[in-house]
Amino acid sequence: MSTKVVKFGGSSLADANQFVKVAKIIKSDESRRYVVPSAPGKRYSKDTKVTDMLYACYDAAARGADFTEMFEAIVARYMGIVRELGLPIEDLLVREFSTIRMSFLARAGRDYAASRGEYLNGIVLAKYLGFEFVDAAEVIFFGEDGKLKLKETCHAVHERLSPLKNAVVPGFYGSMPNDTVKTFSRGGSDITGAIVAAAMNADLYENWTDISGYLVCDPRIVPDPEPVNIITYRELRELAYMGAQVFHEDAIFPVRQAGIPINIRNTNRPEDEGTLIVEEAPEDTTPYVITGIAGKKGFVTVTIEKDMMNSELGFGRRVLEAFEDHGVSFEHMPSGIDTMSIIVHKDEFEAVEKEIIEDIKTTCKPDRIEIDRDVALLAVVGRGMKSQRGTAARIFAALAHAKVNVKMIDQGSSELNVIVGVRSEDFETSVKAVYDIFVVQKL
């Protein structure tokens, strides 16, 4: 029998009605054997995610403040779900919440607090489905350095789940060598799902959320953007790094190494095929030259000018060492004969700006240093760009037509993406302009 690992996000499990949808999806395909749930998300726009409720509640407890009302609000979320589902597990949840409350008072840590959202949702979903519940802390391991021990974790997951026909493993957390709980970064349930898929050599990893797959660009900027049917791991990695939020970028590696495709699906529209993420895909599987547009604001460009820079051995290394010595990593480094620009995150740079500039002046003796603090980066990504002539020219023509001044251009060596720097205030305009020329005009 084929095996699918299915992960459901917070919006998919926000309330009892969503639980019913999720159960129907799982039961409709017996190959959906292993389930990874997130904590309950928002039920409506002004609602609060359970994870955020847990963080706030724990912080109050750690300060010695009265957290009773906040804690009871969390209890009410779960009790409301189990009552609406008709699950006779209220006594079980009362015991679990008693343990959690005592752990908050004992200051078990923010990671422990946040993880309880997935832990409790996993218990509820397992009971509702009639599946085995497997605590992620028993099979997901971190080292003393806080990094995931992937090989040991995959072995433990395989050993624990192989005898089970079906199981629920809560996402987002695991355990440290001292048995304390540690979480992944926000959105880390994606990583748990990928680990389980890799460990069980799944045929497919389905990631269920509230949109029908990956979209060409952010729907908050372009209303109802076109969906992407197939995207490669490399394309997704580029787009996720530049701000696309559909899938946690760290979740790509476990399944990519195992050669397992990912399918992004919509819990509220299960009939939609969604987006398939694969290792390789023919160029003709997308109707557009580009696959996606993503970007971020909040960058600074530091431009160093010096005559005959190109003939001065070690100049670039000394510039980069000034950033490295003060803990600032660079994002891009476009250069010319007598100039080089270092693009860094604004919040990292400004904290140590004076020290970095002084080091560059001392070790490199530049003729001029110019700092631009108002930069947004726009990434245009697509496997079809490599074989299409004039793609970069079309990007710049679209931006020029929209009266956007291009501050920086950087094309990856793989010809998979083009990075453009623009003023922060022009970011949304730039996304719309590029989307229009490559997608709207193609429709």
C-alpha positions in Angstrom: 0.0 0.0 0.0 1.3 3.5 -0.8 2.0 5.8 2.0 1.1 9.5 2.3 2.1 11.8 5.2 -0.4 14.6 5.6 0.2 17.8 7.5 -2.6 20.2 8.4 -1.9 23.8 9.3 -3.5 25.9 12.0 -6.3 27.3 9.8 -7.2 23.8 8.8 -7.7 22.8 12.5 -9.0 26.1 14.0 -12.4 24.8 15.2 -14.6 21.7 15.2 -16.0 22.3 11.7 -12.4 22.3 10.4 -11.8 19.0 12.2 -14.7 17.5 10.4 -13.3 18.6 7.0 -9.8 17.2 7.9 -11.2 13.9 9.0 -13.2 13.5 5.8 -10.0 14.3 3.7 -8.0 11.7 5.6 -10.6 9.0 5.6 -11.2 9.4 1.8 -7.8 8.0 1.0 -6.4 5.0 3.1 -2.9 5.8 2.0 -3.0 8.9 4.2 -1.6 7.0 7.1 0.4 9.5 9.1 -0.9 12.9 10.2 1.0 15.9 11.5 -1.3 18.7 13.0 -0.5 22.3 13.9 -2.1 24.1 16.8 -5.5 25.7 16.2 -5.2 28.9 14.2 -7.4 31.9 13.7 -11.2 31.2 13.4 -11.7 34.7 12.0 -9.6 37.7 11.1 -9.4 39.2 14.6 -9.0 35.9 16.4 -5.8 34.9 18.2 -3.8 31.7 17.3 -3.5 29.3 20.2 0.3 29.4 19.9 0.2 33.2 20.5 -2.2 32.6 23.4 0.2 30.1 25.0 3.2 32.4 24.6 1.3 35.3 26.3 0.0 33.1 29.0 3.5 31.6 29.8 5.1 35.1 29.8 2.5 36.2 32.4 3.2 33.1 34.5 7.0 33.7 34.3 6.5 37.3 35.5 4.6 36.1 38.5 1.4 37.7 37.2 -2.1 36.1 37.5 -2.6 34.1 34.3 -5.8 32.4 35.3 -8.0 34.2 32.8 -5.6 33.7 29.9 -5.2 30.0 30.7 -8.9 29.4 30.9 -9.3 31.0 27.5 -7.0 28.4 26.1 -8.8 25.6 27.9 -12.1 26.9 26.5 -10.7 26.7 22.9 -10.0 23.0 23.2 -13.1 22.1 25.3 -15.2 23.8 22.7 -13.7 21.7 20.0 -14.2 18.3 21.7 -17.7 19.1 22.8 -18.8 20.1 19.3 -17.2 16.9 18.0 -18.9 14.8 20.7 -15.6 13.4 21.9 -15.8 12.0 25.5 -12.2 13.1 26.4 -12.9 16.2 28.6 -11.5 14.4 31.7 -8.3 13.6 29.7 -7.9 17.2 28.7 -8.5 18.4 32.3 -5.6 16.2 33.4 -3.4 17.5 30.6 -4.2 21.1 31.4 -3.4 20.5 35.1 0.0 19.3 34.1 0.6 22.2 31.8 -0.5 24.7 34.4 2.0 23.3 37.0 4.7 23.3 34.3 4.0 27.0 33.6 4.4 27.8 37.3 7.6 25.8 37.4 8.9 27.8 34.4 9.3 24.9 32.0 10.2 27.4 29.2 8.6 29.2 26.3 9.3 26.3 23.9 7.4 23.9 26.2 4.5 26.4 26.4 4.3 26.9 22.7 4.5 23.2 21.9 1.4 22.4 23.9 -0.8 23.8 21.2 0.3 21.1 18.7 0.5 18.5 21.5 -3.1 19.0 22.6 -4.4 19.2 19.0 -2.6 16.0 18.3 -4.4 14.2 21.1 -7.8 15.5 20.0 -7.2 14.7 16.4 -5.9 11.2 17.2 -9.0 10.5 19.3 -11.3 11.8 16.6 -9.7 9.7 13.9 -9.2 6.6 16.0 -5.4 6.8 15.2 -2.5 6.2 17.5 -1.0 9.3 19.2 2.8 9.6 19.1 4.3 12.4 21.1 6.9 14.2 18.9 9.2 14.6 21.9 9.7 10.8 21.8 11.0 10.7 18.2 12.2 14.2 17.2 15.6 14.9 18.6 17.8 18.0 18.9 21.5 18.1 19.9 23.1 20.2 22.6 23.7 22.9 20.1 19.9 23.1 19.4 20.2 21.7 15.9 18.0 18.9 14.6 19.7 15.5 14.7 18.1 14.4 11.4 19.6 10.9 11.1 18.9 9.8 14.6 15.4 11.4 14.4 14.5 9.6 11.1 15.6 6.3 12.6 13.5 6.9 15.7 10.4 7.9 13.7 10.7 4.9 11.4 11.1 2.5 14.4 8.1 4.0 16.2 5.7 4.3 13.3 6.5 1.3 11.2 4.3 -1.1 13.3 1.4 1.3 13.2 -1.1 1.4 10.4 -2.1 5.0 11.3 -0.7 7.6 13.6 -0.9 11.3 14.6 2.5 13.0 15.4 2.1 16.7 16.5 4.2 19.1 14.6 6.6 22.0 15.6 8.6 20.4 18.5 10.9 17.7 19.7 13.2 17.1 22.7 16.7 18.1 23.8 19.2 15.6 25.3 18.0 16.6 28.8 14.4 15.8 27.8 13.3 19.4 27.8 11.1 20.5 24.9 12.5 22.5 22.0 10.5 23.9 19.1 11.4 24.7 15.5 10.9 28.2 14.2 7.4 29.4 13.6 5.7 27.3 10.9 7.9 24.4 12.0 5.1 21.8 11.7 6.0 21.8 8.0 9.4 20.4 9.1 7.9 17.7 11.3 5.8 16.6 8.4 8.8 16.5 6.1 10.8 14.5 8.6 8.0 11.9 9.0 7.6 11.6 5.2 11.4 11.1 4.8 11.6 8.6 7.7 8.7 6.5 6.4 9.8 6.8 2.7 6.4 8.1 1.8 5.2 8.3 -1.8 3.9 11.8 -1.2 3.9 14.5 1.4 0.7 16.5 1.4 0.7 19.9 3.1 -2.8 21.1 3.7 -3.5 24.8 4.3 -6.0 27.5 3.5 -5.0 28.2 -0.1 -5.0 26.0 -3.2 -1.3 25.7 -3.6 1.4 28.2 -4.3 0.5 31.5 -6.1 2.6 33.4 -8.5 2.8 36.3 -6.1 1.4 37.6 -2.8 -2.4 37.9 -2.9 -2.2 40.9 -0.6 -0.5 42.8 -3.4 -2.2 41.3 -6.5 -5.8 40.2 -5.9 -6.4 36.6 -7.0 -3.0 35.8 -8.5 -2.7 32.8 -10.7 -1.8 29.5 -9.1 1.3 27.4 -9.9 0.6 23.8 -10.8 4.2 22.5 -10.6 7.2 24.1 -9.0 10.7 22.7 -8.4 12.5 22.5 -5.0 15.1 25.0 -6.2 12.4 27.5 -7.3 10.6 27.1 -4.0 13.8 27.5 -2.1 14.5 30.8 -3.8 11.0 32.1 -3.3 10.7 31.0 0.3 14.0 32.6 1.1 12.7 35.9 -0.3 9.5 35.9 1.7 7.0 33.5 0.1 5.1 32.0 3.1 3.3 29.0 1.8 5.9 26.4 3.0 8.7 26.6 5.6 12.0 26.6 3.7 13.8 24.3 6.1 11.1 21.6 5.4 12.4 21.2 1.8 15.6 19.4 2.6 14.4 16.1 4.3 12.0 15.3 1.5 14.2 16.5 -1.2 17.0 14.3 -0.1 14.6 11.4 -0.1 13.1 12.3 -3.5 9.6 12.7 -2.1 7.3 15.2 -3.9 5.3 17.7 -1.9 1.7 18.6 -2.7 0.3 21.9 -1.3 -3.5 21.5 -0.9 -6.5 23.5 0.3 -8.5 22.0 3.2 -11.5 24.1 2.3 -11.3 23.1 -1.4 -10.0 19.5 -1.4 -11.1 19.0 -5.0 -8.4 21.5 -6.1 -5.2 19.7 -7.2 -3.0 22.3 -5.6 0.8 22.7 -6.3 3.1 19.8 -6.7 6.7 20.4 -5.6 9.3 18.2 -7.4 13.0 17.8 -8.0 12.8 18.5 -11.7 10.0 19.7 -14.0 9.9 20.4 -17.7 9.7 24.0 -18.7 6.5 23.4 -20.6 4.6 22.4 -17.4 4.1 26.1 -16.6 2.2 28.5 -18.9 4.4 31.4 -17.9 8.1 32.2 -18.3 8.3 32.9 -14.6 7.1 30.7 -11.7 6.9 33.2 -9.0 7.6 36.7 -7.6 8.6 37.3 -4.0 10.5 39.9 -2.0 11.2 41.7 1.2 11.7 45.2 2.5 14.2 46.3 5.1 17.6 46.1 3.4 20.6 48.5 3.3 23.1 48.8 0.5 26.7 49.7 1.4 28.6 50.8 -1.7 32.4 51.0 -1.6 34.3 52.9 -4.3 38.0 52.8 -4.9 40.1 53.4 -8.1 41.8 50.3 -9.3 39.9 48.1 -6.8 39.9 45.2 -9.3 43.7 45.0 -9.2 44.0 45.2 -5.4 44.5 41.6 -4.2 42.2 40.7 -1.2 40.1 43.9 -1.3 36.8 42.1 -1.4 37.8 39.7 1.3 38.8 42.6 3.7 35.4 44.3 3.0 33.5 41.1 3.8 35.6 40.5 6.9 34.4 43.8 8.3 30.8 42.6 8.2 31.7 39.1 9.4 33.7 40.3 12.4 30.6 42.1 13.6 28.1 39.3 13.0 26.4 40.7 9.9 25.9 38.3 6.9 25.4 39.7 3.4 22.5 38.9 1.1 23.9 40.0 -2.3 27.1 41.5 -3.6 26.9 43.1 -7.1 30.1 44.7 -8.2 31.8 46.7 -10.9 35.4 47.5 -11.8 35.9 50.1 -9.1 32.8 49.6 -7.0 31.2 46.8 -4.9 27.9 46.9 -3.1 27.1 44.8 0.0 23.4 44.3 0.7 22.5 43.4 4.3 19.5 43.4 6.6 18.9 46.8 7.9 18.2 45.8 11.5 21.4 43.8 11.7 23.6 46.4 10.1 22.4 49.5 11.9 23.3 48.1 15.3 27.0 47.9 14.4 27.1 50.4 11.5 29.8 52.7 13.0 32.2 49.8 13.8 31.8 48.2 10.3 32.4 51.5 8.4 35.4 52.3 10.6 36.9 48.8 9.9 36.4 49.2 6.1 38.0 52.6 6.2 41.0 51.3 8.1 41.6 48.1 6.2 40.5 49.1 2.7 41.0 52.8 2.5 38.2 53.4 0.0 37.7 56.6 -1.9 34.1 56.8 -1.0 31.4 54.8 1.0 27.7 55.4 0.3 24.9 54.0 2.3 21.3 53.5 1.0 18.9 52.7 3.8 15.7 52.4 1.8 16.0 49.2 -0.2 13.5 46.4 -1.0 14.5 43.2 -2.9 12.3 41.7 -5.5 13.0 38.1 -6.7 11.7 37.0 -10.1 12.1 33.2 -10.3 11.4 30.6 -13.0 12.9 27.6 -14.6 11.7 28.9 -18.0 13.8 32.0 -17.8 17.0 30.2 -18.8 15.8 29.4 -22.3 13.8 32.5 -22.9 15.6 35.5 -24.5 14.9 38.9 -23.2 13.5 38.0 -19.8 15.6 40.5 -17.9 14.8 43.2 -20.5 11.1 42.6 -20.0 11.5 42.9 -16.2 13.3 46.2 -16.5 10.9 47.5 -19.2 7.9 46.7 -16.9 9.6 48.6 -14.0 10.5 51.5 -16.2 6.9 51.7 -17.5 5.7 51.7 -13.9 8.2 54.6 -13.2 10.2 52.5 -10.7 13.9 53.3 -10.4 16.1 50.1 -10.2 18.8 50.5 -7.6 20.5 47.1 -8.0 20.5 44.1 -10.3 21.8 40.6 -9.5 21.2 37.4 -11.5 22.0 34.0 -10.0 24.6 31.8 -11.8 21.9 29.2 -12.4 19.8 31.7 -14.4 16.9 30.6 -12.3 16.3 34.1 -10.8 16.8 37.8 -11.2 17.1 39.9 -8.0 16.2 43.6 -8.4 16.6 46.3 -5.7 14.1 49.1 -5.6 13.0 51.7 -3.1 10.8 50.3 -0.4 7.9 52.6 -1.3 8.0 51.1 -4.9 7.9 47.5 -3.8 4.2 46.7 -4.3 4.2 48.7 -7.6 7.1 46.6 -8.8 5.4 43.3 -8.0 2.3 44.4 -9.8 4.3 45.5 -12.8 6.2 42.3 -13.2 3.1 40.2 -12.6 1.3 42.2 -15.3 3.9 41.8 -18.0 4.5 38.0 -17.5 1.1 36.8 -16.4 -1.8 39.2 -17.1 -0.6 39.9 -20.7 -0.2 36.1 -21.2 -3.8 35.3 -20.2 
